[in-house]
Amino acid sequence: MTTNVSIFKKSFRNAAMGVAVAAITAFGAGQVCAGGAKDGMAKDVTTQQGAAIAILDVNRIIAEAKAAKAVNSQMEKYQKDFQAEIKKQEQSLRDLNNQLVKDEKKLDAKAFEKKKADFDAKVAALQRTVMTRNSELQQAAQTSMERVRGAVVDISEKIRISRGFSLVLPSSFPVTYDPKSDITDEVIVVLNKQLPTINVKIAKVKTPAMAKISKAAKTAKAKTPATTKTAKKITTEKAAAAT
């Protein structure tokens, strides 16, 4: 009986990449500060005859504000650590797969299918862990950037009121505008003072299944030489008895 055993083909490391990018770039989507208007409910600019409109460059805030840069830096570290963790588990599964291929020649069909099912379960467990961890990373990035967004909105609203602006629009909204209406520098200065950094918190995912993978791989490696040694001992004993 020949059974085709193949190790997982997808790279789990790539799954951890970029989880913070979408959360951070979505920061300014639809953000508008307007007197008496809710988020995203700005009036048509063409109808604001004589209205003073302020402009906010969200991309610059993401790139230059200390808090936003702190979030990005921490998310990159979390991703790097997670990739290293997954890489170890991938290698453990490869070791188990190699041992499974060897066992196919020595075990009966029933015993082999049992070991193969156990291996498949470990692969599935790692896939679930990756999905869970990615979700946690994304949620942490979104939560952290939400704090930055909230602070920016508050600061922009205070500037709008103090300087008599009717609206504060993201710089991507209007086709053209007077650079004098750009309040980005002012917002960044205040934001850096009010929110100089953010500590991104990610709950450590419990991965007993991943720990078992490494343990199982080590056990599989250790069993082979031990079995050979025992076989040699039995053969020697039998030879001595025959003599």
Backbone bond lengths (Angstrom), bond angles and torsions (degrees), N, CA, C in turn:
res aa  C-N    CA-C-N  psi(-1)  N-CA   C-N-CA  omega(-1)  CA-C   N-CA-C  phi
1 M - - - 1.467 - - 1.532 109.87 -
2 T 1.327 115.41 127.15 1.456 119.55 179.97 1.515 109.35 -113.94
3 T 1.300 115.57 125.62 1.463 120.49 179.95 1.511 109.29 -116.15
4 N 1.318 116.04 128.57 1.452 120.70 -179.67 1.523 109.54 -83.18
5 V 1.310 116.12 110.17 1.455 121.38 -179.53 1.510 108.74 -108.97
6 S 1.331 116.50 119.68 1.473 120.02 179.42 1.507 109.62 -127.57
7 I 1.330 115.10 137.96 1.456 119.63 179.69 1.523 109.60 -75.68
8 F 1.294 117.99 159.76 1.454 122.85 -178.82 1.513 110.07 -52.29
9 K 1.324 116.13 141.76 1.459 120.79 -174.44 1.532 113.51 -98.58
10 K 1.320 116.55 -21.59 1.460 118.68 -177.84 1.527 110.81 -81.89
11 S 1.308 115.42 146.24 1.459 119.99 176.18 1.520 108.97 -91.16
12 F 1.346 115.43 118.12 1.447 119.37 -179.00 1.521 111.13 -74.46
13 R 1.332 117.33 -23.35 1.464 119.33 -177.24 1.522 110.79 -61.57
14 N 1.355 116.25 -39.87 1.455 119.27 -177.16 1.515 112.70 -66.15
15 A 1.332 116.53 -23.62 1.460 120.31 -177.71 1.518 112.08 -66.72
16 A 1.324 116.63 -22.01 1.463 119.73 -177.46 1.522 112.71 -86.95
17 M 1.330 118.27 -7.10 1.451 121.55 -174.61 1.523 112.51 -80.27
18 G 1.300 114.68 140.01 1.450 120.86 169.37 1.510 116.97 76.20
19 V 1.319 118.94 13.89 1.460 118.43 -176.72 1.520 112.32 -68.42
20 A 1.338 116.17 -25.49 1.469 117.96 -179.05 1.523 111.90 -87.32
21 V 1.327 117.16 -20.41 1.461 120.34 -174.37 1.525 111.44 -60.95
22 A 1.337 116.80 -49.68 1.460 120.12 -178.40 1.518 111.63 -62.57
23 A 1.326 116.01 -39.66 1.469 119.93 -178.94 1.515 111.40 -65.21
24 I 1.337 116.38 -38.82 1.460 120.20 -176.93 1.528 111.54 -76.77
25 T 1.336 117.47 -43.00 1.462 120.01 -178.47 1.519 111.94 -70.42
26 A 1.322 117.29 -21.75 1.465 120.98 178.48 1.515 111.79 -81.05
27 F 1.320 115.77 -1.82 1.463 122.90 -175.90 1.523 112.81 -52.66
28 G 1.347 117.05 -45.26 1.458 119.60 -173.37 1.509 114.56 -98.55
29 A 1.326 118.47 7.51 1.459 120.53 -175.81 1.519 111.42 -62.63
30 G 1.300 116.21 118.40 1.454 121.10 175.38 1.513 115.40 69.57
31 Q 1.346 117.61 13.84 1.462 119.49 -176.05 1.531 110.90 -81.09
32 V 1.289 115.78 120.73 1.455 121.10 178.05 1.523 109.57 -138.14
33 C 1.327 117.01 134.91 1.463 120.72 173.53 1.522 106.93 -107.56
34 A 1.307 115.66 123.49 1.454 118.71 -179.36 1.513 110.05 -142.02
35 G 1.306 116.35 144.65 1.450 119.39 178.51 1.521 110.14 -64.07
36 G 1.327 116.67 115.56 1.452 121.24 178.82 1.501 114.30 77.71
37 A 1.331 119.99 2.90 1.467 122.16 -179.33 1.501 110.29 -111.76
38 K 1.314 116.97 145.72 1.457 121.76 178.49 1.512 109.94 -84.49
39 D 1.361 114.88 169.33 1.459 122.31 -179.76 1.519 110.65 -51.90
40 G 1.358 116.51 128.16 1.441 120.34 173.64 1.516 113.94 78.34
41 M 1.370 119.78 8.35 1.453 122.08 -176.46 1.533 111.21 -116.37
42 A 1.342 115.93 37.52 1.461 119.44 -179.25 1.520 110.76 -70.25
43 K 1.322 115.46 147.53 1.449 119.64 176.85 1.519 109.88 -74.25
44 D 1.318 116.68 160.55 1.454 122.08 177.26 1.525 108.46 -57.91
45 V 1.332 116.65 129.10 1.459 120.45 -176.99 1.518 111.09 -60.00
46 T 1.345 116.07 -34.21 1.464 119.83 -176.44 1.527 112.46 -65.38
47 T 1.343 116.41 -17.70 1.467 119.52 -179.56 1.519 112.47 -92.82
48 Q 1.346 116.42 -4.35 1.462 120.04 -176.85 1.531 109.91 -87.97
49 Q 1.326 116.79 67.26 1.454 121.29 -179.01 1.533 109.85 -64.18
50 G 1.346 115.54 116.86 1.449 120.84 177.22 1.510 114.22 75.82
51 A 1.336 117.82 3.08 1.461 121.08 -179.21 1.520 109.50 -75.78
52 A 1.335 115.21 143.10 1.459 120.46 177.37 1.522 108.53 -90.34
53 I 1.327 115.94 120.35 1.466 121.11 -176.14 1.519 110.02 -116.60
54 A 1.311 116.66 127.61 1.468 121.90 177.26 1.529 109.27 -95.57
55 I 1.321 115.33 150.73 1.469 121.62 -178.36 1.532 109.50 -117.69
56 L 1.326 115.74 138.30 1.465 121.69 -179.66 1.527 109.47 -126.65
57 D 1.332 116.71 123.16 1.474 121.96 179.03 1.528 109.09 -89.12
58 V 1.313 116.47 97.56 1.463 122.10 -176.93 1.521 111.72 -64.53
59 N 1.322 117.03 -38.87 1.475 120.55 -179.33 1.526 111.31 -61.16
60 R 1.306 116.19 -37.12 1.467 119.78 178.27 1.522 110.87 -67.75
61 I 1.318 116.85 -38.63 1.464 120.33 178.50 1.523 110.02 -62.68
62 I 1.320 116.51 -42.79 1.459 120.97 179.02 1.525 111.03 -63.21
63 A 1.339 115.64 -38.76 1.465 120.54 -175.99 1.527 113.28 -81.41
64 E 1.347 117.30 -29.86 1.458 120.06 -170.53 1.518 115.67 -112.77
65 A 1.310 118.41 -26.64 1.468 120.30 -178.22 1.522 110.31 -66.36
66 K 1.313 116.05 136.85 1.461 120.98 -176.92 1.529 112.57 -59.74
67 A 1.311 116.83 -42.54 1.466 120.52 -177.85 1.521 111.30 -64.46
68 A 1.328 116.39 -43.33 1.469 120.58 -179.55 1.530 110.44 -64.93
69 K 1.332 115.81 -40.87 1.469 119.07 178.49 1.522 111.45 -66.80
70 A 1.326 116.83 -34.08 1.466 120.91 178.19 1.524 110.61 -65.22
71 V 1.317 116.44 -41.35 1.472 120.66 178.07 1.519 109.98 -62.42
72 N 1.315 116.37 -47.06 1.462 120.89 -178.62 1.519 111.27 -61.19
73 S 1.326 116.85 -43.27 1.463 121.52 -178.76 1.531 111.27 -63.80
74 Q 1.324 116.25 -44.32 1.460 120.43 -179.91 1.524 111.82 -66.98
75 M 1.329 117.07 -38.07 1.467 120.07 179.25 1.523 111.05 -66.00
76 E 1.324 117.20 -37.04 1.460 120.58 177.69 1.531 110.77 -63.36
77 K 1.333 116.14 -39.70 1.465 120.28 178.79 1.528 110.61 -66.70
78 Y 1.332 116.28 -44.24 1.464 119.93 178.54 1.535 110.45 -59.17
79 Q 1.324 116.28 -41.82 1.457 120.74 179.96 1.532 110.87 -64.42
80 K 1.324 115.81 -43.26 1.457 120.43 -179.37 1.520 111.21 -62.50
81 D 1.332 116.61 -44.78 1.466 120.98 179.16 1.523 110.91 -64.25
82 F 1.311 116.64 -40.15 1.462 121.02 -179.51 1.529 110.77 -66.14
83 Q 1.323 116.36 -40.84 1.463 120.29 178.57 1.531 110.85 -61.96
84 A 1.333 116.27 -40.35 1.466 120.48 178.97 1.529 110.45 -64.21
85 E 1.328 115.79 -40.17 1.464 121.02 179.34 1.535 110.77 -63.96
86 I 1.327 115.77 -44.54 1.462 120.13 -179.44 1.523 110.99 -67.74
87 K 1.323 116.76 -35.13 1.464 120.21 179.28 1.526 111.17 -60.31
88 K 1.333 116.49 -40.02 1.462 120.90 178.35 1.528 110.48 -64.00
89 Q 1.332 116.13 -42.25 1.457 120.09 -179.21 1.529 111.28 -67.73
90 E 1.331 116.10 -35.31 1.463 119.63 176.53 1.532 110.60 -61.42
91 Q 1.342 115.15 -43.57 1.461 119.06 -179.76 1.519 110.76 -65.17
92 S 1.317 117.22 -38.69 1.461 120.81 178.13 1.520 110.82 -61.98
93 L 1.328 115.93 -40.62 1.462 119.65 178.43 1.520 111.58 -68.50
94 R 1.315 117.01 -34.60 1.470 119.60 176.13 1.527 110.51 -64.09
95 D 1.338 115.23 -40.83 1.465 119.34 178.18 1.529 110.60 -62.42
96 L 1.327 115.36 -42.42 1.465 119.37 178.10 1.520 111.27 -64.70
97 N 1.312 115.92 -38.21 1.462 119.95 179.47 1.532 111.12 -65.31
98 N 1.328 116.19 -42.65 1.468 120.31 178.29 1.526 111.16 -61.90
99 Q 1.338 115.91 -41.17 1.456 119.78 178.22 1.525 110.94 -66.21
100 L 1.319 115.90 -35.42 1.465 120.60 179.43 1.524 111.19 -65.12
101 V 1.316 116.28 -38.82 1.464 120.67 177.91 1.530 110.49 -62.74
102 K 1.335 115.94 -40.36 1.464 120.09 178.13 1.533 111.05 -67.96
103 D 1.328 116.14 -40.27 1.465 120.61 -178.54 1.522 112.46 -66.42
104 E 1.317 117.17 -24.91 1.462 120.78 -178.57 1.531 111.57 -59.06
105 K 1.320 115.09 -32.60 1.464 119.71 -177.91 1.528 112.50 -80.44
106 K 1.350 116.12 -19.20 1.460 119.87 -174.78 1.531 113.64 -105.68
107 L 1.323 117.45 -25.33 1.458 120.75 -175.17 1.522 112.54 -95.85
108 D 1.341 115.33 155.52 1.463 118.26 173.65 1.522 107.99 -75.45
109 A 1.328 116.70 167.37 1.455 122.32 -173.05 1.528 112.65 -57.04
110 K 1.323 117.41 -42.99 1.459 121.64 -177.15 1.527 111.58 -64.98
111 A 1.340 115.53 -45.79 1.462 119.87 -179.14 1.524 111.10 -65.91
112 F 1.326 115.08 -38.79 1.459 119.50 -179.38 1.529 111.02 -66.45
113 E 1.324 116.67 -43.76 1.461 120.40 -179.50 1.528 110.60 -61.99
114 K 1.316 116.50 -34.11 1.467 120.78 178.48 1.531 110.23 -65.32
115 K 1.330 116.43 -44.39 1.458 120.32 -179.84 1.528 110.73 -68.14
116 K 1.318 115.59 -36.59 1.463 119.70 179.43 1.527 110.34 -66.57
117 A 1.341 116.63 -40.72 1.466 120.71 178.47 1.522 110.64 -63.16
118 D 1.332 116.55 -37.12 1.455 121.64 178.35 1.526 110.13 -65.83
119 F 1.326 116.08 -40.73 1.461 121.06 178.30 1.532 110.52 -64.07
120 D 1.329 116.64 -45.91 1.466 120.98 179.56 1.528 110.95 -60.60
121 A 1.313 116.44 -36.52 1.465 121.04 179.10 1.527 110.51 -64.99
122 K 1.322 116.85 -37.82 1.472 121.17 179.27 1.531 110.50 -67.67
123 V 1.329 116.20 -39.09 1.465 119.65 177.45 1.527 109.73 -62.85
124 A 1.324 116.45 -45.12 1.458 120.83 179.55 1.534 111.14 -62.68
125 A 1.333 116.21 -38.17 1.461 120.59 179.55 1.522 110.71 -63.52
126 L 1.323 116.83 -40.42 1.458 120.38 179.11 1.526 110.80 -67.31
127 Q 1.320 116.24 -39.45 1.464 119.71 177.15 1.524 111.22 -61.01
128 R 1.321 116.58 -41.82 1.468 120.01 178.90 1.527 110.67 -65.52
129 T 1.331 116.17 -38.54 1.464 120.19 179.20 1.524 110.75 -62.47
130 V 1.334 116.10 -42.73 1.460 120.71 179.96 1.527 110.57 -62.58
131 M 1.317 116.44 -44.42 1.464 120.49 179.69 1.527 110.96 -62.13
132 T 1.335 115.98 -42.96 1.465 120.69 -179.96 1.520 110.96 -64.46
133 R 1.333 115.47 -45.35 1.466 119.99 -177.61 1.521 111.13 -65.57
134 N 1.336 117.01 -40.46 1.458 120.29 178.14 1.518 111.11 -61.15
135 S 1.317 115.44 -40.67 1.463 120.53 178.93 1.522 110.56 -63.23
136 E 1.325 116.73 -40.92 1.465 121.42 179.18 1.522 111.43 -66.18
137 L 1.335 116.45 -40.09 1.458 120.55 178.68 1.527 110.68 -64.21
138 Q 1.310 115.68 -44.28 1.453 119.93 -179.49 1.527 111.34 -64.31
139 Q 1.315 116.13 -42.66 1.460 120.49 179.71 1.523 111.21 -63.66
140 A 1.328 115.95 -40.11 1.466 120.20 179.49 1.525 110.75 -64.45
141 A 1.334 116.96 -41.47 1.466 121.11 179.03 1.520 110.62 -64.65
142 Q 1.313 116.37 -43.83 1.462 120.52 -179.28 1.529 111.60 -64.85
143 T 1.329 115.50 -42.42 1.464 119.73 -179.73 1.527 111.00 -63.53
144 S 1.326 115.88 -42.94 1.463 120.66 -179.19 1.527 111.58 -65.63
145 M 1.348 116.15 -44.30 1.460 119.10 -179.39 1.520 111.57 -71.35
146 E 1.326 116.89 -22.77 1.461 120.05 175.79 1.528 110.03 -65.55
147 R 1.317 116.74 -34.02 1.468 120.57 176.31 1.528 110.38 -65.26
148 V 1.342 115.51 -41.57 1.465 119.68 177.98 1.526 109.55 -63.99
149 R 1.308 116.07 -46.27 1.470 120.93 -179.49 1.531 111.31 -58.67
150 G 1.341 115.15 -45.30 1.458 118.99 -179.98 1.510 112.33 -61.07
151 A 1.336 116.72 -41.17 1.466 120.68 179.31 1.523 110.92 -65.93
152 V 1.327 116.70 -40.63 1.463 121.10 179.83 1.532 110.59 -63.40
153 V 1.319 116.13 -42.24 1.468 120.12 179.01 1.528 110.68 -61.66
154 D 1.317 116.28 -44.92 1.470 120.07 -179.63 1.523 111.50 -62.89
155 I 1.334 115.25 -44.19 1.474 119.96 -179.41 1.527 110.62 -65.40
156 S 1.315 116.13 -43.96 1.469 121.16 -179.73 1.524 111.18 -62.62
157 E 1.320 116.02 -39.25 1.467 120.09 -179.92 1.530 111.04 -65.56
158 K 1.321 116.69 -40.11 1.469 120.03 178.64 1.529 110.43 -65.28
159 I 1.332 116.00 -40.90 1.473 119.76 178.28 1.523 109.87 -65.75
160 R 1.313 116.78 -41.07 1.467 121.27 179.53 1.521 111.09 -58.18
161 I 1.334 115.26 -45.94 1.461 120.09 -178.24 1.527 111.39 -68.87
162 S 1.333 116.44 -45.69 1.470 120.40 -176.03 1.523 112.73 -66.75
163 R 1.346 116.51 -29.64 1.467 119.31 -177.14 1.523 112.90 -106.41
164 G 1.321 116.15 4.05 1.461 119.48 172.87 1.508 115.84 77.09
165 F 1.319 117.85 24.61 1.467 120.05 176.87 1.529 109.71 -77.73
166 S 1.341 115.17 148.58 1.461 120.00 175.96 1.520 111.26 -88.32
167 L 1.342 116.19 -33.09 1.463 121.97 -177.67 1.516 110.86 -140.78
168 V 1.323 115.12 154.77 1.464 121.39 167.51 1.526 105.87 -125.00
169 L 1.317 115.64 116.06 1.463 121.06 -176.55 1.524 110.85 -114.80
170 P 1.336 117.93 148.29 1.463 120.33 173.43 1.520 109.53 -66.52
171 S 1.317 117.23 147.08 1.463 121.54 -174.58 1.526 112.90 -63.60
172 S 1.331 117.23 -18.81 1.466 120.80 179.88 1.526 111.83 -78.38
173 F 1.343 116.95 -11.05 1.467 120.86 -174.68 1.530 113.18 -79.04
174 P 1.330 118.99 -57.83 1.468 118.70 -177.93 1.529 112.18 -76.57
175 V 1.340 114.97 152.78 1.466 119.99 177.72 1.520 109.95 -71.22
176 T 1.304 116.41 -39.23 1.461 121.49 178.32 1.527 108.79 -151.19
177 Y 1.338 115.68 154.98 1.462 119.15 179.95 1.524 109.69 -159.52
178 D 1.324 114.82 162.29 1.459 121.51 178.51 1.526 108.47 -77.72
179 P 1.341 118.25 122.84 1.476 121.41 179.67 1.528 113.36 -54.12
180 K 1.337 116.59 -23.89 1.467 119.99 179.93 1.534 111.64 -66.76
181 S 1.330 116.00 -20.18 1.464 119.64 -179.08 1.533 111.98 -86.21
182 D 1.333 116.65 -2.64 1.477 121.18 -178.96 1.537 109.59 -78.08
183 I 1.316 116.68 119.57 1.471 121.71 -178.59 1.539 111.83 -105.98
184 T 1.335 116.53 13.16 1.468 120.89 -174.51 1.527 112.55 -58.55
185 D 1.321 116.89 -47.01 1.474 120.39 -179.19 1.523 110.88 -57.78
186 E 1.300 115.37 -44.57 1.460 120.88 -178.58 1.534 110.91 -63.67
187 V 1.329 115.34 -41.62 1.468 120.06 179.87 1.523 111.00 -64.87
188 I 1.327 116.96 -42.33 1.460 121.04 -178.58 1.530 110.94 -64.27
189 V 1.325 116.47 -42.04 1.474 120.45 179.42 1.528 110.68 -59.88
190 V 1.313 116.52 -47.82 1.463 120.85 -179.37 1.537 110.35 -67.58
191 L 1.324 116.11 -41.93 1.471 120.65 -179.25 1.519 111.36 -61.32
192 N 1.326 117.27 -41.79 1.467 120.92 179.49 1.525 112.40 -63.47
193 K 1.321 115.66 -29.48 1.460 119.31 178.02 1.521 111.52 -79.65
194 Q 1.325 116.00 -41.73 1.459 120.56 -177.05 1.526 113.10 -77.72
195 L 1.339 116.06 -35.64 1.459 120.56 -176.12 1.535 109.21 -137.92
196 P 1.333 116.89 74.86 1.466 120.30 -175.38 1.533 113.72 -69.11
197 T 1.309 116.98 -24.21 1.475 119.22 179.23 1.524 109.49 -157.95
198 I 1.331 114.86 166.91 1.461 122.02 176.48 1.523 107.78 -138.07
199 N 1.311 115.93 132.52 1.457 120.90 177.41 1.529 108.99 -93.26
200 V 1.329 115.78 105.85 1.466 120.58 -179.15 1.523 109.17 -72.83
201 K 1.318 116.21 123.56 1.457 121.06 -178.83 1.522 110.61 -110.25
202 I 1.335 115.02 125.37 1.459 120.80 177.57 1.517 107.99 -126.78
203 A 1.313 116.47 121.75 1.465 120.13 178.14 1.520 109.31 -65.63
204 K 1.329 116.33 131.48 1.457 121.67 179.86 1.522 109.63 -67.85
205 V 1.324 115.11 118.51 1.462 119.20 -178.56 1.523 110.30 -70.50
206 K 1.314 116.50 137.66 1.455 120.68 177.87 1.522 109.02 -82.02
207 T 1.324 115.82 121.75 1.461 119.47 -176.71 1.520 111.43 -128.54
208 P 1.331 118.38 66.27 1.466 119.99 177.62 1.519 111.54 -62.37
209 A 1.329 115.58 -32.07 1.463 119.10 -179.37 1.520 110.44 -64.61
210 M 1.349 117.60 -38.17 1.454 121.78 -179.36 1.527 110.48 -68.05
211 A 1.330 116.43 -37.03 1.457 120.04 178.08 1.520 110.04 -65.44
212 K 1.330 115.95 -37.90 1.458 120.56 179.74 1.523 111.51 -66.61
213 I 1.335 116.74 -31.00 1.458 120.08 179.81 1.516 110.29 -62.18
214 S 1.345 115.66 -48.88 1.464 119.84 179.80 1.522 110.91 -62.79
215 K 1.327 116.53 -42.02 1.461 120.92 -179.79 1.520 110.66 -63.95
216 A 1.325 116.33 -41.76 1.461 120.55 -179.63 1.521 111.14 -65.33
217 A 1.345 116.28 -38.20 1.462 120.29 179.66 1.526 110.90 -65.59
218 K 1.333 116.67 -41.63 1.464 120.78 179.03 1.525 110.66 -65.98
219 T 1.337 115.64 -39.68 1.464 119.97 179.11 1.516 111.20 -64.07
220 A 1.349 114.87 -41.45 1.466 119.55 179.89 1.521 111.62 -63.03
221 K 1.339 115.73 -38.58 1.467 120.23 179.07 1.520 111.16 -67.79
222 A 1.331 114.92 -39.26 1.464 119.57 -175.87 1.519 112.51 -72.99
223 K 1.331 117.38 -27.98 1.453 120.53 -175.26 1.522 113.16 -69.24
224 T 1.314 116.37 -35.44 1.459 119.61 -175.51 1.516 113.01 -61.64
225 P 1.329 120.86 -54.13 1.469 120.05 179.19 1.524 112.46 -64.78
226 A 1.338 117.78 -33.55 1.454 120.56 -179.57 1.522 110.40 -65.14
227 T 1.315 116.99 -41.38 1.461 121.73 179.34 1.513 110.80 -63.66
228 T 1.332 116.50 -42.29 1.462 121.03 179.29 1.519 110.84 -62.93
229 K 1.336 115.91 -42.30 1.460 120.69 -179.47 1.517 111.02 -63.51
230 T 1.339 116.30 -41.54 1.462 120.69 179.53 1.520 110.76 -65.04
231 A 1.323 116.35 -40.86 1.459 120.62 179.91 1.521 111.11 -62.33
232 K 1.326 116.00 -40.65 1.466 120.14 179.17 1.520 110.59 -64.93
233 K 1.341 115.92 -39.16 1.462 120.30 -179.56 1.523 110.89 -64.26
234 I 1.341 116.41 -43.48 1.466 120.61 179.71 1.519 110.46 -63.80
235 T 1.333 116.27 -42.08 1.474 120.69 179.93 1.535 109.94 -61.76
236 T 1.333 116.01 -42.84 1.481 120.27 -179.41 1.521 110.36 -64.01
237 E 1.334 116.78 -42.06 1.454 121.32 -179.57 1.525 110.92 -63.40
238 K 1.343 115.92 -41.87 1.458 120.35 179.24 1.528 110.90 -64.06
239 A 1.313 116.22 -39.84 1.457 120.41 -179.70 1.523 110.54 -65.25
240 A 1.350 116.55 -40.08 1.458 120.89 -179.84 1.526 110.48 -66.45
241 A 1.344 115.69 -39.14 1.465 120.11 -179.92 1.518 110.45 -65.79
242 A 1.315 117.16 -39.04 1.469 121.22 -179.79 1.517 110.70 -66.32
243 T 1.291 117.75 -32.79 1.479 121.81 179.98 1.509 109.60 -72.60
